[in-house]
Amino acid sequence: MDAEEKPSFDAVDFIADVHAVVLRVETPEGRPDRYRRRVYLNLCGAQKALDKARARGLDGEIVLCRLQPVTGR
C-alpha cells in the first residue's frame, strides 16, 4: 500500500442497520410533555441509567432503534 492510499472503509455501510437503544426519562419537574433522551449502543448501559432514574423516582422506558445514516449521495 502506498503512503497516499487509504484503507477502504465506508462509514455509511459500517453504521447502516446497527441497533441502538434510546432511553426516555421524564424530567424531574414531571411535566408529561418533557423528556430526556439518550442513545446507548448497548442494552446494559441503558438499563443501568433507567435503574438510576427509577431510583430517583422518575418514570422512563427503553426503546430499541435501528440506526440509518442520512447521506448526500
N, C-alpha and C positions, 0 to 999 in steps of 0.2 A: 504494500500500500504506500503510495507516495505521500509526502508530507502535506500535500494540498488536498488529498482525498479525505473525505469524512465517511465514517461508517453509515450504512443505510439504516435510518431509524425514522419511522413515521409516527409522530406523537398521536396523530388522529387515530390511526389503527390501534395503537397501544391503549388508548383510553376508551375507544368505542365499545359499548356494551359491558363495561365494568360496572359492578354493583357497588352501591354505597348505601349508607343508611342516614336518614335525616332525623334528628331529634327535635321534636317540637315541644317546648315547655312554656307554660303560661308565665307571664311576667309576675313579679312579686305583688304588683298592685291588684292582680286578679281580674283585670279587665278582660272580658271574653273575646274581644277583638284584637288583643295584643299578645303576641307570642314571640319567643326567641327561637331561632332555628340555627342548627349547627350540623354540618356534614361530617360524617365519620366514614372511614374506609374499612372499618371492621366493626363487627357487632359488639365485641367485648367492651370497647371504649364507649360506645353509645349507651350500652346497658349500665355501665358504671356511672355515667353522667345522669342518666334517668334515675337511678337509685339515689344519687345525691340530691337531685331536685325533689324527689318524693320525700326524702328525709327532712327537707326544709318546708314541707307542706305544699309543694307546688304540683299541679297535675301536668302530665305530659304523655307523649307517645313516641314510638319509634316507627318510622315508615321506610320500607325498603324501596330503593330507587335504582334506576339504571342510568348511568352517565351516557350522554350522547353529545359529542362535540359539535359545535357550530363552526363551520369553516367558510372561508371566502372563495373556495374552489368553484 
